[in-house]
Structure formats: structure tokens, C-alpha cells
């Protein structure tokens, strides 16, 4: 899941791959509120997760987002 | 009424004729048309357009920045960067509170709206992008430029359909004359060659149907013209008061000595058949420039290649200016860039005046005998003391700027 989210951050949001670590926050990666909504939609489409922008912000670090995403993948 | 002369110190162009000013100018002078079959319009009623080809906004602006902009904003931003470099201005060293951004646009980002509408219908409202509005709103054109440049003075987009670019330039001059700004980034941008917009134009019978000969489709003032060819792109001018420009030893390409507006108050799309609205705007711009109609050497006409519009405009120009001016319409090369048209044509008029070269009207093979003014069929080298750039928009909204050598 970490690699899949990294791929989205790098591919769609053009984040520097070297900057993507488990400790980093979305704010550290310079994603603004609109980007975070877009990230939630992209994760839903590509990974089948059901995380809202609030979930992504509240999770804090990317590691925590990965963990939450693993729990919230829809059955289908 | 004599007014401040406004200096044009920078130009930036992204057009079907080229990705910068020099390339565009060369192709306009060569009268080489850009109209071609458009794969993105395949299956539509008129799959013909003048596209900006080879445009790479990610390289020019950065991929992340480019992804958050509709194509109309990308065009403008690239043209702005060229215009600032041309003017020798660096946003890191100016007082941003004194820098304004006044741009024209007819339609904002219909391409973004159409793709998001498909998402809405196919997948529901929860899949619509949060960037829909920041990308498609027309005012984002100026908003994004202000953000990029740290320009915190007046920032706005004006919309008078196909006159928008010229309207913007005239208003930018007013801001400088009223001392509201020291520098104004002005012009227009448009990216509305989309399947929906083109279907609408086709239903209005506004488009050329010369599908078998695309390069000959845009033929302003020619007797066999049958409509316009839609184009896209941006034109940007950097304006300053002449005294300020010379004080900083800037290269002044030409001056804008007047800008004027009028309304036909006649019909939503058809021009006043006698061009009385255009006539009023031309008379007003001459008054502002302190000039007589007989002094005008050259007009870059709006002439989009429609049967009615070209004739109405030519009649109005002849009434006010007499026989002297040499007309051209650069739309034979570029097609019709809608809200960017006036800005691109004002920039081309600046180059015309600066270099003393009137570009030919591409595809003018059989001049309409009802047009009483001479239209340049070939490139003409001549000194130009005063030139006009005329724009006409749906809604009967007209704008004209007067341009003189520096």
C-alpha cells in the first residue's frame, strides 16, 4: 500500500520520490486542501479505499495513512 | 483630449502560428495558414480548427502547476513569462502593489467543465474534482498570473466575447493613466475549441465548412469566405507609462495612444449591418489619440472571415477613415482566437508599427468588391504613423486601440 500511495503522489502530484517517507505529512509534501480531496478521490478510484480528506489530514503521517488505507479498502 | 502615451515594453504570444512572438510573427508575415483537420473534433459537425501544437505546459511551468490550470490559463502563463523577459522586468525586484493584471477571456475553461460533466454523469458528484472551479472560472486567468508574479495590484478578467483582449488592453491603459498602477500585464487568452462549444458555433452557422481545403478555410475579406475557423492561444502585452519606461531605459516597441469601447445595442450575435457600433468606437479612439481619421495608415481588422461581419466592419472603417488605411486580417493565418484575438492582434499591430511591415491577409485571392478599402494581399513595407486594432464581440460589444511608433 505504501508503494501504491507513493506512486500516486509521484505520478499525479509530481512529488519528489525522495521526499516520500513514512514520517512525512501531506503538508510537508506541499499538498493543499484541494490536493488532499483529489488524493482521496484518486485513492478511491485506484486502490478502492474510502478515505475522506478529513481522514487523510487527521491520520497525520504517511505511515498512518497507509495503515488506515489498509483497514479501509472496500470489499469489492 | 491628449492623454498619457502608454508604452508597450513586452510582448508574449502563444498562438497556432507559433509558441512565441518571433515564430508567430514570422508565420503571420509568411501568410501561412494554420487551419487543419482536428482529431479532437472528429465526429462533430465541423472538425476544423487552428490549434496551438507542440505546447508543453509542464516543461514551461512545472508539471504540478500546469496540472492545476485549464489550458486557457496555461497559454496565458507561458505568454506572460515571455512578455516579462521581453520587457526586462523581474517580479522579484518590483513593487507588486503597483502591478496590475487585466486580461480578457470569453469562456473560461469549457474543456474542464465538459470533462467534469462526464464524470458527474458517469460516476456521480462524489467524483467531481475539487479543482473544477479553480480551473474553469474565467477570472482565474488573472488570479493565477497575480499569484505567480506576486502582483498585488488590481487583478481582473473582462469579458466582451471576441473583443475581450482589446477591451482588457484599453482598460489597462486607463489604470496607468489614472496612476492606479505603474505596470499592467494585459492581453487575453482562450481555449474553447471543445466539442460542445464547436457544436454550438456550428448550429449558429458561424463556421467555415471548407472541410476539403482546411488551409483555405479562413479567408477574411475574400469574396468566397464562408465563416471563421476556431483557434486558441494567448497574447500578452506589458504596459507602462511612457515616461516610466524611458526612465528605466526600457526598449519601447510602440505606444498605445488610445483605447475605446462601444455597443451596437442591436442583436446578440449579428453585427449592426452598417457597423455603427464599430464606427463609434473608432471615432472615440481617434478623439482619445488626438488624431483625425485621415491620419490612420493601417488597421488590423477584426474580420473573422464571415460574410456579414467583414463587410459591416469594412463599411464602418471606410466611413470614418476614408480611403487611406491599408487593412489586414491576420485571422487568415491564426483563425479566430475569440477572447484572445484582440490581444494577439494588438501585439501583431505593435510589431507592424515597430518594423514598418503590414502582414498579408492569407487566402485573399478574390477580394470582395463591396469592401471599398484596400486589403493587403501581400506583405507591404511602409512607415506607419498610426494604426488601429479593431475587435468586435458577440453581444455587439466593440473595442479599438490606437498604436503609434515609439
Contacts between the chains, C-beta under 8 A, distances in Angstrom:
chain1	res1	chain2	res2	distance
A	12	B	67	7.9
A	13	B	64	6.6
A	14	B	62	7.7
A	14	B	63	4.4
A	14	B	64	4.3
A	14	B	67	7.3
A	33	B	130	7.9
A	34	B	68	7.9
A	34	B	130	4.4
A	34	B	131	5.7
A	34	B	134	6.8
A	37	B	130	4.0
A	38	B	129	6.2
A	38	B	130	5.9
A	38	B	131	6.6
A	41	B	126	7.8
A	41	B	127	6.1
A	41	B	129	7.2
A	45	B	127	7.6
